[in-house]
């Protein structure tokens, strides 16, 4: 729409920004307004309305039109009605992981879904990728921070499995922790929580095996049972004592197991 003063003087219609967009520059009058137009109340009201609109357009944070481009740019960074409340800023190129790093992380996570790994084992997985030392340590640190890698928790898990499910002795459990790459200080701290009941656990294991050796002579049964205990970490005199005690408790008592 335009305002016509006898067909000679016109002003441009105001452009109202939709969706809170940038306020356009103030339009200029096509020709100077003559003196009689200055006294026209209708024209003056129209000019005032246009001026007011450009002072603050609907949906815009711009309070005034400035000739300073930086001021307009700063205004554009203010909140916009069409932006979502959780508007995020993109990461810089420096903070984005390289394709090699992302591939290494995915491969490591896939391994961790199948079984728990020590930090040492995870480092071995990452050696299969073209990562420098710094990137490798960053990946490992992130995995530790989010709880995917925890040597202390893994040590407790291995000890629990060794004691409760495999009836292993302290020696074999310690060897297992070392093979899995658990640091010595972490392994020692975990093993220190074990009660000193190796004999009781060895005897319990030997009792279960002694039943299957009843058809053998005592010396053969004692040798086999002692060997089984030794393979589970009950070495030396402890294994021999547990084996003898279990065979003594078996049917036939101290006279030995049944002969063929």
BAFI-308576 format. One record per residue: residue in one letter; x, y, z of N, C-alpha, C in turn. Coordinates in pm, 1 decimal, padded with zeros to 6 digits. Layout:
N
a  X  Y  Z  X  Y  Z  X  Y  Z
...
//
This chain:
260
x  00084.9  -00119.1  00000.0  00000.0  00000.0  00000.0  00087.1  00122.2  00000.0
x  00043.4  00233.8  -00068.3  00118.4  00359.9  -00069.7  00025.5  00473.1  -00034.8
x  00084.1  00582.3  00004.2  00008.5  00702.5  00037.8  00030.8  00802.8  -00073.9
x  -00078.7  00845.1  -00136.5  -00071.2  00930.5  -00255.2  -00115.2  01070.1  -00218.8
x  -00030.0  01169.6  -00245.6  -00063.5  01310.4  -00222.1  -00076.0  01379.1  -00355.9
x  -00191.7  01353.2  -00422.9  -00218.6  01418.9  -00550.0  -00141.7  01360.0  -00663.8
x  -00084.0  01240.1  -00645.6  -00016.5  01174.9  -00756.2  00124.9  01220.3  -00774.4
x  00177.3  01314.5  -00692.5  00311.7  01365.4  -00713.9  00410.7  01313.2  -00610.4
x  00367.6  01293.4  -00488.1  00461.3  01252.9  -00383.1  00411.7  01122.7  -00321.7
x  00500.7  01023.3  -00312.9  00464.1  00893.2  -00258.4  00568.9  00846.8  -00157.0
x  00526.0  00761.3  -00068.7  00620.9  00694.5  00021.6  00607.7  00545.1  00000.8
x  00716.2  00473.5  00023.8  00712.4  00328.6  00008.3  00635.3  00266.0  00122.3
x  00561.5  00163.2  00091.9  00484.4  00094.0  00196.0  00580.1  00022.5  00290.4
x  00545.8  00018.0  00418.1  00634.2  -00050.0  00513.9  00635.6  -00200.6  00490.6
x  00753.3  -00259.8  00502.9  00768.0  -00404.3  00490.0  00772.7  -00463.5  00629.2
x  00672.5  -00541.2  00663.6  00664.1  -00598.2  00798.4  00730.5  -00735.0  00797.3
x  00836.5  -00755.1  00874.1  00906.5  -00884.2  00874.4  00821.6  -00993.2  00937.7
x  00814.6  -01107.3  00869.0  00741.6  -01221.1  00922.7  00833.1  -01305.2  01009.4
x  00776.8  -01374.2  01106.3  00848.4  -01467.6  01193.1  00962.4  -01401.1  01267.3
x  00952.3  -01270.9  01291.1  01053.9  -01206.0  01372.6  01186.1  -01188.7  01302.5
x  01186.7  -01176.1  01169.1  01311.5  -01162.8  01096.2  01376.0  -01027.4  01115.9
x  01489.5  -01006.4  01048.2  01562.8  -00882.0  01060.4  01479.2  -00765.8  01008.4
x  01484.6  -00659.2  01079.4  01410.1  -00540.3  01038.3  01480.3  -00477.0  00919.7
x  01411.1  -00454.6  00808.7  01475.5  -00394.3  00692.0  01508.3  -00248.0  00718.4
x  01597.6  -00195.7  00636.7  01633.3  -00054.8  00648.9  01512.2  00033.5  00622.4
x  01511.5  00145.5  00692.4  01398.5  00236.9  00679.1  01387.5  00284.8  00534.4
x  01267.6  00272.5  00472.1  01251.5  00319.7  00333.8  01258.9  00471.4  00327.7
x  01303.5  00516.6  00217.1  01314.0  00661.8  00196.2  01199.5  00709.2  00110.0
x  01165.9  00833.0  00128.5  01058.7  00890.1  00047.2  01110.3  00913.2  -00093.2
x  01024.4  00885.3  -00190.0  01066.1  00896.8  -00329.6  01103.8  01039.7  -00364.2
x  01027.6  01137.8  -00313.8  01056.1  01279.2  -00342.6  01036.5  01357.9  -00216.4
x  01099.0  01471.8  -00205.8  01081.1  01553.0  -00085.1  00935.3  01589.7  -00066.7
x  00893.9  01595.7  00059.2  00756.8  01634.5  00089.3  00746.8  01785.8  00086.7
x  00649.6  01835.1  00012.6  00632.3  01979.4  00002.7  00577.9  02034.7  00132.7
x  00584.8  02165.2  00146.3  00544.3  02230.9  00270.0  00400.7  02200.2  00306.5
x  00311.7  02194.7  00206.1  00171.6  02170.8  00238.3  00150.1  02027.6  00286.3
x  00238.4  01933.9  00239.5  00227.3  01796.7  00287.7  00270.6  01785.5  00432.5
x  00364.9  01872.4  00472.7  00410.3  01868.5  00611.9  00296.9  01902.7  00707.6
x  00199.1  01981.8  00658.5  00087.7  02022.1  00743.2  -00030.6  01927.1  00734.1
x  -00019.0  01826.2  00645.8  -00130.3  01733.1  00627.5  -00131.3  01633.5  00743.6
x  -00234.6  01633.5  00826.8  -00237.1  01543.7  00943.5  -00241.3  01396.8  00905.3
x  -00303.6  01364.5  00792.1  -00310.7  01224.4  00750.3  -00172.4  01171.1  00716.3
x  -00098.4  01252.1  00637.0  00037.0  01210.6  00601.7  00125.9  01201.5  00724.5
x  00114.2  01298.5  00812.7  00197.4  01298.7  00932.7  00169.2  01176.6  01020.0
x  00042.4  01137.7  01028.7  00007.0  01019.3  01106.8  00065.8  00893.1  01044.0
x  00062.3  00887.8  00908.9  00118.6  00772.2  00839.7  00268.6  00763.7  00861.2
x  00336.5  00882.0  00848.2  00481.4  00883.8  00870.1  00515.7  00840.7  01012.4
x  00436.8  00887.0  01107.6  00462.5  00852.5  01247.9  00445.6  00703.2  01270.8
x  00345.3  00642.0  01204.6  00322.6  00498.4  01219.8  00438.9  00418.1  01164.3
x  00489.1  00462.0  01047.3  00604.1  00393.9  00987.2  00725.8  00406.7  01076.3
x  00748.8  00529.8  01127.8  00863.9  00551.6  01216.1  00854.4  00464.9  01340.6
x  00734.1  00452.6  01395.9  00716.8  00372.8  01517.0  00743.0  00225.6  01488.8
x  00699.3  00182.3  01370.0  00721.3  00042.2  01335.6  00869.4  00009.4  01328.6
x  00948.2  00101.2  01270.8  01090.7  00076.8  01258.4  01165.2  00097.5  01388.5
x  01104.4  00168.2  01480.7  01167.1  00178.2  01612.5  01163.7  00043.9  01683.3
x  01054.0  -00033.2  01664.4  01044.9  -00167.4  01724.3  00944.2  -00249.7  01645.1
x  00993.2  -00337.8  01560.6  00906.0  -00420.3  01479.3  00860.0  -00540.7  01559.4
x  00739.3  -00590.9  01530.7  00687.5  -00706.5  01604.9  00781.7  -00825.9  01593.3
x  00808.4  -00893.4  01706.2  00890.0  -01014.0  01707.0  01037.2  -00989.2  01697.3
x  01080.3  -00862.5  01696.2  01221.9  -00833.4  01680.7  01278.8  -00778.0  01808.7
x  01408.5  -00808.8  01833.3  01477.1  -00757.5  01949.7  01545.6  -00624.5  01920.3
x  01543.0  -00582.4  01796.8  01609.4  -00458.3  01760.1  01525.5  -00341.8  01808.9
x  01584.4  -00255.5  01888.0  01509.6  -00143.5  01943.9  01524.3  -00018.5  01860.2
x  01622.8  -00016.1  01778.1  01640.4  00099.5  01692.0  01727.9  00060.2  01575.5
x  01708.0  00123.8  01463.5  01789.6  00096.9  01346.7  01918.6  00174.1  01360.0
x  02030.6  00102.6  01349.2  02160.2  00166.9  01365.8  02237.1  00157.5  01236.6
x  02318.9  00258.1  01212.8  02404.8  00255.2  01095.5  02527.8  00168.6  01119.1
x  02547.7  00123.7  01244.8  02662.5  00040.6  01277.4  02629.9  -00104.2  01245.3
x  02695.6  -00164.1  01143.9  02661.7  -00302.2  01108.1  02679.9  -00397.8  01223.7
x  02779.8  -00373.8  01308.9  02804.1  -00465.4  01419.4  02688.6  -00467.3  01516.8
x  02620.7  -00353.4  01529.9  02506.2  -00348.1  01620.6  02393.9  -00436.1  01569.2
x  02372.3  -00435.7  01436.6  02269.7  -00520.4  01377.5  02305.5  -00666.9  01393.4
x  02435.7  -00698.4  01373.7  02479.3  -00836.3  01388.4  02459.8  -00885.0  01530.6
x  02487.9  -00798.3  01627.5  02468.2  -00837.1  01765.9  02321.3  -00859.7  01795.4
x  02236.1  -00778.6  01736.5  02092.5  -00795.4  01757.4  02044.2  -00927.3  01699.4
x  02105.0  -00970.2  01584.9  02063.1  -01094.5  01522.5  02094.9  -01215.8  01609.6
x  02192.0  -01201.6  01702.9  02229.1  -01313.3  01787.9  02136.0  -01329.4  01906.0
x  02041.2  -01234.6  01925.4  01949.6  -01244.4  02038.0  01843.7  -01350.0  02009.2
x  01763.6  -01378.1  02111.4  01663.6  -01484.3  02099.5  01564.9  -01458.8  01988.0
x  01531.8  -01562.9  01914.4  01439.0  -01553.6  01802.4  01319.2  -01641.2  01833.3
x  01196.8  -01593.2  01809.6  01077.3  -01671.2  01843.5  01070.0  -01806.3  01775.5
x  01135.5  -01822.9  01659.4  01126.8  -01949.3  01587.3  01231.7  -02049.4  01630.8
x  01326.9  -02010.4  01718.1  01428.6  -02104.5  01764.6  01371.4  -02190.0  01876.1
x  01414.9  -02315.3  01882.7  01368.5  -02402.7  01990.3  01440.7  -02368.8  02118.8
x  01382.7  -02412.1  02230.2  01439.0  -02376.7  02359.8  01573.5  -02442.5  02383.2
x  01598.5  -02559.2  02318.8  01724.1  -02629.2  02341.7  01820.4  -02609.3  02225.7
x  01820.8  -02488.9  02171.5  01908.7  -02458.6  02059.3  02052.8  -02481.8  02100.4
x  02122.8  -02566.5  02026.4  02260.2  -02600.0  02061.4  02355.4  -02538.0  01961.4
x  02477.3  -02519.5  02006.6  02580.0  -02463.6  01920.9  02663.1  -02577.4  01863.8
x  02691.7  -02576.8  01735.2  02771.2  -02684.5  01677.6  02911.7  -02683.8  01733.2
x  02970.0  -02806.4  01741.0  03106.7  -02816.0  01789.9  03202.9  -02763.1  01685.4
x  03313.3  -02711.7  01731.7  03415.5  -02664.8  01640.2  03486.2  -02784.4  01579.0
x  03556.0  -02761.0  01468.4  03627.7  -02868.7  01403.0  03731.9  -02930.2  01494.8
x  03787.9  -02847.4  01584.4  03892.0  -02896.0  01673.8  03836.4  -02998.0  01773.8
x  03709.7  -02983.2  01811.6  03651.7  -03071.2  01912.7  03589.5  -03196.1  01852.1
x  03577.9  -03203.5  01720.6  03517.3  -03319.3  01657.3  03619.5  -03431.5  01646.1
x  03575.7  -03553.4  01675.5  03665.5  -03667.7  01668.7  03694.8  -03701.5  01522.7
x  03815.8  -03748.4  01497.2  03853.2  -03787.9  01362.5  03784.2  -03919.4  01327.6
x  03774.1  -03950.7  01198.3  03711.8  -04078.0  01159.7  03781.4  -04198.3  01222.9
x  03915.4  -04194.0  01231.5  03988.4  -04304.8  01293.2  03951.5  -04319.6  01440.3
x  03938.7  -04206.3  01510.4  03903.7  -04211.2  01652.3  03762.8  -04266.2  01671.0
x  03669.3  -04221.4  01587.8  03531.8  -04270.5  01598.4  03524.5  -04420.4  01570.5
x  03599.0  -04466.0  01470.5  03599.8  -04609.1  01439.3  03658.1  -04689.5  01555.2
x  03763.0  -04636.4  01616.2  03824.9  -04705.1  01729.8  03729.1  -04712.2  01848.1
x  03659.4  -04602.3  01874.2  03563.3  -04600.7  01985.1  03452.0  -04703.1  01962.5
x  03400.1  -04709.6  01840.7  03292.7  -04804.5  01810.8  03340.3  -04948.2  01828.2
x  03460.9  -04975.8  01780.9  03514.3  -05111.3  01794.1  03534.4  -05148.4  01940.5
x  03582.8  -05053.4  02018.6  03605.0  -05080.5  02160.9  03472.7  -05102.2  02234.2
x  03373.2  -05021.0  02203.4  03241.9  -05038.4  02266.1  03180.3  -05173.3  02229.7
x  03201.9  -05216.9  02106.9  03150.7  -05347.6  02065.5  03214.5  -05458.6  02148.5
x  03344.4  -05446.8  02172.9  03413.5  -05544.8  02257.2  03358.5  -05542.0  02399.4
x  03334.7  -05421.7  02449.8  03288.6  -05407.2  02587.8  03147.0  -05459.6  02607.0
x  03067.2  -05461.3  02500.0  02933.2  -05518.3  02511.3  02939.6  -05669.4  02531.4
x  03043.9  -05731.4  02478.8  03057.5  -05876.6  02488.1  03118.0  -05919.7  02621.4
x  03214.5  -05843.0  02673.2  03280.7  -05878.6  02798.7  03349.2  -05755.9  02856.7
x  03369.6  -05759.1  02986.7  03441.1  -05649.5  03052.1  03588.7  -05657.1  03015.3
x  03650.7  -05541.4  02999.3  03792.5  -05533.4  02965.3  03865.2  -05449.4  03068.2
x  03990.7  -05481.1  03087.1  04075.7  -05394.3  03167.6  04123.6  -05278.9  03080.3
x  04179.2  -05177.2  03142.7  04233.1  -05064.6  03065.9  04344.2  -05113.7  02974.1
x  04424.3  -05206.3  03022.9  04533.0  -05261.4  02941.9  04478.8  -05335.4  02820.1
x  04374.8  -05413.3  02838.6  04314.7  -05485.2  02725.8  04251.0  -05388.4  02627.0
x  04188.2  -05283.3  02676.8  04128.0  -05182.8  02588.5  04235.7  -05111.9  02507.4
x  04348.1  -05085.1  02569.7  04458.0  -05022.2  02496.8  04506.5  -05113.6  02384.7
x  04506.0  -05242.8  02409.5  04543.8  -05337.6  02305.8  04447.7  -05335.0  02188.0
x  04318.6  -05317.1  02214.8  04220.2  -05306.2  02106.8  04248.4  -05182.5  02021.7
x  04280.7  -05072.4  02086.3  04303.9  -04947.1  02014.2  04432.6  -04950.3  01932.9
x  04523.5  -05041.0  01964.8  04647.1  -05049.8  01886.6  04619.6  -05092.7  01742.9
x  04505.2  -05152.1  01719.9  04470.9  -05192.9  01584.6  04423.2  -05079.5  01496.5
x  04423.9  -04956.8  01549.0  04378.6  -04840.7  01472.6  04490.8  -04737.2  01465.0
x  04481.1  -04653.2  01364.8  04585.8  -04553.3  01340.4  04564.4  -04432.6  01431.1
x  04589.1  -04452.4  01560.6  04574.0  -04344.6  01657.8  04708.9  -04312.2  01718.8
x  04733.4  -04183.3  01739.5  04855.1  -04146.9  01811.1  04834.3  -04169.4  01960.2
x  04941.1  -04154.6  02035.4  04934.9  -04183.4  02179.5  04835.1  -04093.6  02250.7
x  04830.8  -03966.3  02209.8  04740.2  -03871.8  02275.1  04594.6  -03910.0  02251.9
x  04559.9  -03944.9  02128.2  04422.0  -03983.7  02097.2  04383.5  -04112.2  02169.9
x  04477.7  -04204.6  02178.2  04450.9  -04329.8  02249.3  04417.6  -04304.3  02395.4
x  04497.5  -04220.4  02459.8  04473.7  -04191.6  02601.2  04343.5  -04114.7  02621.7
x  04307.4  -04029.2  02525.9  04181.3  -03955.7  02536.8  04062.1  -04051.3  02530.0
x  04068.7  -04148.9  02440.8  03960.2  -04247.0  02429.7  03949.7  -04328.5  02558.5
x  04062.9  -04372.4  02609.7  04062.2  -04451.8  02732.8  04010.2  -04370.6  02850.7
x  04051.9  -04243.4  02858.0  04006.0  -04157.8  02967.9  03855.2  -04137.8  02961.6
x  03802.4  -04120.3  02840.3  03657.5  -04102.8  02825.3  03583.2  -04229.9  02866.9
x  03636.7  -04345.9  02829.0  03572.7  -04472.3  02866.2  03574.0  -04492.1  03018.0
x  03682.5  -04452.0  03081.2  03689.1  -04462.1  03227.5  03592.4  -04364.2  03293.4
x  03584.6  -04243.3  03237.5  03497.1  -04141.3  03295.5  03351.5  -04186.3  03294.4
x  03309.3  -04252.5  03186.7  03170.1  -04297.1  03176.2  03147.2  -04435.4  03236.3
x  03251.8  -04493.9  03295.7  03234.9  -04620.2  03365.7  03244.3  -04744.4  03280.1
x  03282.5  -04730.1  03153.1  03296.0  -04847.8  03068.0  03421.3  -04927.5  03103.3
x  03521.9  -04859.9  03154.8  03645.2  -04924.9  03197.9  03665.6  -04897.1  03346.0
x  03687.1  -05003.5  03422.9  03707.1  -04988.3  03567.5  03785.5  -05109.9  03615.8
x  03916.1  -05093.0  03633.0  04001.0  -05205.5  03671.5  03964.3  -05261.1  03808.6
x  03929.8  -05173.7  03902.0  03894.8  -05220.0  04036.4  03767.9  -05305.4  04034.0
x  03667.4  -05260.0  03959.3  03542.9  -05336.7  03949.3  03566.1  -05469.4  03878.0
x  03651.0  -05467.2  03774.5  03680.6  -05591.3  03702.9  03754.0  -05689.6  03793.7
x  03845.6  -05640.1  03875.3  03917.5  -05727.4  03968.6  03820.3  -05794.2  04065.5
x  03728.0  -05717.7  04119.6  03627.5  -05775.9  04210.3  03543.1  -05881.7  04139.4
x  03508.8  -05853.5  04014.0  03427.8  -05948.5  03936.6  03503.7  -06079.0  03914.2
x  03631.5  -06069.2  03879.9  03711.6  -06189.4  03855.5  03732.8  -06269.8  03983.8
x  03752.2  -06200.5  04094.1  03768.3  -06270.0  04222.3  03639.7  -06342.8  04260.2
x  03527.3  -06276.2  04240.0  03398.1  -06338.9  04271.8  03378.1  -06465.0  04188.0
x  03409.6  -06455.8  04058.8  03393.6  -06572.4  03971.8  03489.3  -06683.5  04012.3
x  03612.1  -06647.2  04047.5  03710.3  -06748.4  04085.2  03674.9  -06820.4  04213.5
x  03624.2  -06746.5  04310.0  03593.4  -06805.9  04440.5  03461.2  -06881.0  04437.8
x  03357.0  -06816.7  04390.8  03222.1  -06873.0  04402.5  03187.3  -06974.1  04293.5
x  03236.3  -06953.4  04173.9  03195.7  -07041.7  04064.0  03301.6  -07144.9  04027.1
x  03428.6  -07110.2  04044.2  03535.1  -07201.0  04001.3  03611.7  -07263.5  04117.0
x  03579.8  -07221.5  04237.3  03647.1  -07274.9  04356.9  03798.2  -07262.9  04345.7
x  03846.2  -07151.3  04295.0  03989.3  -07130.7  04276.6  04053.6  -07076.4  04403.3
x  04181.7  -07103.5  04415.9  04258.7  -07051.7  04527.0  04316.0  -06915.5  04495.7
x  04376.2  -06854.5  04597.2  04430.5  -06719.8  04584.0  04537.6  -06711.3  04475.2
x  04619.6  -06813.2  04464.1  04729.6  -06809.6  04368.3  04679.0  -06802.0  04224.5
x  04583.1  -06886.2  04190.2  04529.2  -06885.6  04053.5  04452.4  -06757.2  04026.4
x  04380.4  -06709.0  04124.0  04307.1  -06583.0  04105.5  04404.3  -06468.8  04079.2
x  04513.8  -06464.8  04153.2  04614.7  -06360.9  04131.9  04673.8  -06370.8  03991.7
x  04696.1  -06492.6  03945.0  04747.9  -06511.2  03809.4  04647.0  -06463.9  03704.8
x  04520.4  -06490.3  03730.7  04415.3  -06445.6  03638.4  04412.2  -06293.7  03629.4
x  04422.5  -06226.4  03742.2  04422.4  -06079.9  03742.2  04541.8  -06025.8  03664.2
x  04656.7  -06088.8  03680.4  04775.9  -06043.8  03608.6  04760.5  -06064.6  03458.2
x  04705.2  -06179.9  03418.6  04685.4  -06207.0  03275.9  04588.5  -06108.2  03212.4
x  04492.5  -06061.4  03288.0  04393.7  -05967.0  03235.2  04444.7  -05823.1  03236.8
x  04565.7  -05802.7  03282.7  04623.8  -05668.4  03278.5  04583.4  -05578.9  03393.4
x  04533.1  -05635.6  03501.4  04497.9  -05554.9  03618.0  04627.1  -05507.9  03684.7
x  04643.4  -05378.6  03709.5  04765.3  -05330.2  03775.1  04788.5  -05400.2  03908.5
x  04915.6  -05416.7  03944.1  04950.0  -05492.4  04064.8  04886.4  -05432.7  04189.6
x  04891.0  -05300.6  04203.2  04835.9  -05239.3  04324.0  04684.8  -05260.1  04333.8
x  04616.4  -05254.5  04218.7  04471.3  -05277.2  04217.8  04441.0  -05422.7  04252.6
x  04520.1  -05515.5  04197.1  04499.1  -05657.5  04224.8  04523.5  -05688.8  04372.2
x  04631.0  -05633.3  04427.5  04661.9  -05659.3  04568.7  04550.9  -05607.7  04660.2
x  04498.6  -05489.5  04626.8  04390.4  -05433.4  04708.8  04266.1  -05521.6  04703.2
x  04236.2  -05574.6  04584.6  04118.6  -05661.3  04571.4  04139.6  -05794.5  04642.8
x  04259.4  -05851.4  04630.5  04287.1  -05979.9  04694.4  04290.6  -05968.4  04846.3
x  04325.5  -05850.3  04896.1  04332.1  -05832.4  05041.2  04194.7  -05843.9  05106.8
x  04090.4  -05826.9  05026.8  03954.8  -05837.8  05081.9  03909.3  -05982.6  05095.5
x  03985.0  -06075.3  05036.3  03948.6  -06216.8  05045.5  03974.9  -06268.6  05186.6
x  03883.0  -06344.5  05243.4  03910.1  -06406.6  05373.6  04016.2  -06514.8  05359.7
x  04089.8  -06537.5  05464.5  04196.6  -06637.9  05461.4  04136.8  -06775.8  05487.0
x  04063.4  -06823.9  05387.7  03993.9  -06952.0  05403.7  04024.4  -07046.1  05288.2
x  04146.1  -07039.6  05237.9  04182.2  -07125.7  05125.9  04163.7  -07273.7  05159.9
x  04196.4  -07311.8  05282.0  04184.3  -07453.9  05316.8  04038.5  -07498.3  05312.9
x  03949.3  -07416.1  05365.7  03807.9  -07453.2  05366.2  03754.4  -07466.4  05224.5
x  03795.2  -07373.8  05137.8  03747.7  -07380.3  04999.3  03809.9  -07498.1  04926.1
x  03936.3  -07526.5  04954.2  04001.7  -07642.2  04892.5  03936.6  -07772.2  04939.1
x  03905.0  -07778.3  05066.0  03841.0  -07898.4  05119.2  03702.3  -07917.8  05059.2
x  03629.9  -07809.3  05043.4  03496.2  -07819.4  04983.5  03504.5  -07871.6  04841.2
x  03601.9  -07822.1  04765.8  03620.2  -07869.9  04628.8  03660.8  -08017.2  04629.7
x  03753.1  -08054.4  04717.7  03802.6  -08192.5  04721.9  03691.9  -08289.9  04760.3
x  03603.7  -08249.6  04847.2  03492.7  -08336.7  04886.0  03405.5  -08371.2  04765.5
x  03380.2  -08271.7  04683.2  03297.9  -08297.1  04565.5  03364.8  -08390.1  04466.5
x  03497.0  -08382.5  04454.1  03569.3  -08467.0  04359.3  03597.2  -08606.8  04414.5
x  03606.2  -08616.8  04545.1  03641.6  -08747.1  04604.3  03538.7  -08853.8  04571.1
x  03414.7  -08815.8  04554.2  03309.6  -08914.6  04525.8  03334.1  -08986.0  04393.4
x  03390.1  -08909.5  04298.3  03414.2  -08969.7  04166.5  03540.9  -09054.9  04163.3
x  03616.2  -09057.7  04273.5  03741.5  -09133.8  04278.6  03730.0  -09259.5  04364.8
x  03609.8  -09295.9  04401.0  03590.1  -09407.7  04493.5  03632.4  -09541.7  04433.9
x  03639.2  -09551.1  04304.3  03677.6  -09677.8  04240.7  03829.1  -09694.9  04232.2
x  03906.4  -09594.3  04273.2  04052.2  -09598.7  04263.6  04113.8  -09631.2  04398.8
x  04238.3  -09682.0  04394.9  04309.8  -09702.1  04519.9  04345.0  -09566.0  04579.3
x  04377.2  -09566.4  04708.7  04394.5  -09439.7  04779.1  04507.8  -09356.3  04721.0
x  04620.4  -09418.0  04692.1  04734.6  -09340.1  04643.2  04702.4  -09272.5  04509.6
x  04636.6  -09347.2  04420.8  04599.8  -09289.1  04290.7  04498.1  -09177.1  04309.2
x  04401.2  -09201.2  04393.8  04299.1  -09098.7  04419.1  04361.1  -08974.7  04481.9
x  04456.2  -08996.8  04576.5  04520.8  -08883.0  04642.4  04602.3  -08801.4  04542.3
x  04673.0  -08870.6  04452.9  04755.8  -08801.5  04354.0  04669.0  -08720.0  04258.6
x  04561.1  -08777.7  04211.0  04473.0  -08705.7  04117.5  04404.3  -08587.4  04185.1
x  04358.9  -08608.3  04304.4  04288.2  -08501.1  04374.1  04382.5  -08386.5  04409.1
x  04505.1  -08420.8  04447.4  04603.4  -08315.8  04477.4  04635.8  -08235.8  04351.4
x  04645.8  -08304.8  04237.7  04672.7  -08235.4  04111.6  04559.1  -08141.6  04072.6
x  04436.8  -08184.9  04092.7  04321.8  -08099.3  04061.9  04320.2  -07974.9  04150.3
x  04353.8  -07993.6  04275.3  04358.7  -07878.3  04366.7  04471.1  -07782.2  04327.6
x  04584.3  -07836.4  04286.7  04697.4  -07751.7  04248.6  04663.1  -07667.6  04126.1
x  04590.4  -07726.6  04032.3  04553.1  -07651.4  03911.9  04455.9  -07538.1  03943.0
x  04393.2  -07542.3  04053.9  04302.0  -07435.5  04095.3  04365.1  -07338.9  04194.5
x  04493.1  -07349.2  04208.8  04562.5  -07252.5  04291.5  04585.8  -07293.9  04434.0
x  04557.0  -07417.0  04467.1  04583.3  -07466.8  04602.6  04708.7  -07553.9  04595.5
x  04821.1  -07491.5  04616.4  04946.3  -07564.7  04598.0  05005.2  -07617.9  04726.7
x  05108.0  -07703.7  04707.9  05187.9  -07750.7  04820.0  05112.3  -07830.8  04922.3
x  05148.4  -07803.9  05046.8  05094.3  -07881.4  05158.6  04945.3  -07859.1  05176.7
x  04896.1  -07741.1  05137.8  04753.2  -07713.5  05154.3  04671.1  -07808.8  05068.4
x  04713.5  -07829.7  04944.1  04640.7  -07919.2  04854.6  04645.6  -08062.5  04906.4
x  04761.7  -08103.9  04953.5  04775.2  -08240.1  05005.2  04687.3  -08261.4  05127.9
x  04685.6  -08162.7  05217.7  04605.2  -08176.0  05339.6  04457.0  -08181.9  05307.1
x  04411.6  -08097.5  05215.3  04270.1  -08096.2  05178.9  04230.7  -08225.7  05110.4
x  04319.3  -08277.4  05024.1  04289.5  -08401.8  04953.6  04278.7  -08518.4  05051.6
x  04371.6  -08526.5  05144.0  04367.5  -08634.8  05242.7  04241.2  -08626.4  05328.7
x  04207.2  -08503.6  05371.4  04088.3  -08487.2  05455.8  03962.8  -08528.4  05381.2
x  03953.8  -08492.9  05254.3  03835.3  -08527.9  05175.5  03825.6  -08677.9  05154.5
x  03938.9  -08743.4  05128.7  03936.4  -08888.1  05108.0  03906.0  -08961.9  05237.6
x  03952.2  -08907.4  05348.9  03921.7  -08969.7  05477.7  03772.4  -08962.6  05508.6
x  03707.4  -08857.2  05462.1  03563.9  -08840.8  05487.4  03478.5  -08923.6  05392.4
x  03537.9  -08967.8  05282.0  03461.3  -09042.4  05182.2  03431.2  -09182.8  05233.5
x  03334.6  -09253.2  05173.6  03301.5  -09389.8  05216.5  03425.8  -09478.3  05219.0
x  03446.8  -09548.3  05326.3  03565.5  -09631.0  05342.9  03659.6  -09571.8  05443.8
x  03642.2  -09442.7  05473.7  03718.4  -09376.0  05577.6  03866.6  -09381.8  05556.1
x  03943.7  -09392.9  05664.2  04088.6  -09387.3  05658.8  04150.2  -09508.8  05592.4
x  04069.8  -09614.0  05572.8  04122.7  -09732.8  05504.7  04139.4  -09710.4  05356.2
x  04091.0  -09590.3  05312.8  04107.9  -09556.4  05172.6  03981.8  -09577.9  05093.7
x  03985.5  -09530.5  04971.4  03871.3  -09548.6  04884.3  03865.6  -09693.0  04840.1
x  03756.5  -09726.8  04778.5  03735.8  -09865.9  04741.1  03836.5  -09909.5  04634.8
x  03881.8  -10029.3  04648.1  03968.8  -10086.0  04546.4  03884.4  -10160.8  04443.7
x  03941.2  -10176.7  04325.5  03869.6  -10250.7  04222.1  03863.8  -10397.8  04257.8
//
